[in-house]
Amino acid sequence: MAKISTSDFRNGLNIVLDGEIYTIVEFQHVKPGKGPAFVRTKLKGVENEKNIDKTFRSGENVESIRVERQPYQFLYADGDMFFFMNQETYEQIPLERSRVENAKFFTDGLVCTLVIDVDNDKILYAEPPDQIEAEIVDTDPGVKGDTAQGGSKPATISGGAVIQVPLFIDKGEMVRVDTRSGEYLERAKTK
């Protein structure tokens, strides 16, 4: 792990703080009229999901950590273990459910991202793509006359997530979903 100064801070940089890995979401160099300069930061925990505000003295050194994001294909879930495959080497990697973000959006064959601590060769977590296409596996049937402006109803998609969809969406249809917010975006285009 390399030591870096606060002058090297940038958004997306990963640092170690109190033994935990954090990503810098936002930072601001502050030079008050009186007193020493400092750096105000907003940090997001990589493993612990904590969001914290931290102030560093200007020029203070912190440990940076190298994190890579690699595409892996989700194969299947078995109990609390999720199994992923590297598409180039075909190596299979198990990962605990607690380290899989938005697990309800994972479906067999989905290409997702594994975030890896390169220095310690440790997988930190898995995340789905920002948008996925999923099949509606359960919802109330649409009724003739229901329109896009008419409201919404709950629907279960493949993977198990329950989202709100327009009234005209039926069971068996493919939809596009934003995994960050869990919102229905549109019907998926059929090929």
Secondary structure, DSSP 8 states (H G I E B T S, - for coil): -EEEEGGG--TT-EEEETTEEEEEEEEEEE--SSS--EEEEEEEETTT--EEEEEEETT-EEEE--EEEEEEEEEEEETTEEEEE-TTT--EEEEEGGGBTTGGG--TT-EEEEEEETTTTEEEEEE--SEEEEEEEEE----TT--TTS-EEEEEETTS-EEEEETT--TT-EEEEETTTTEEEEE----
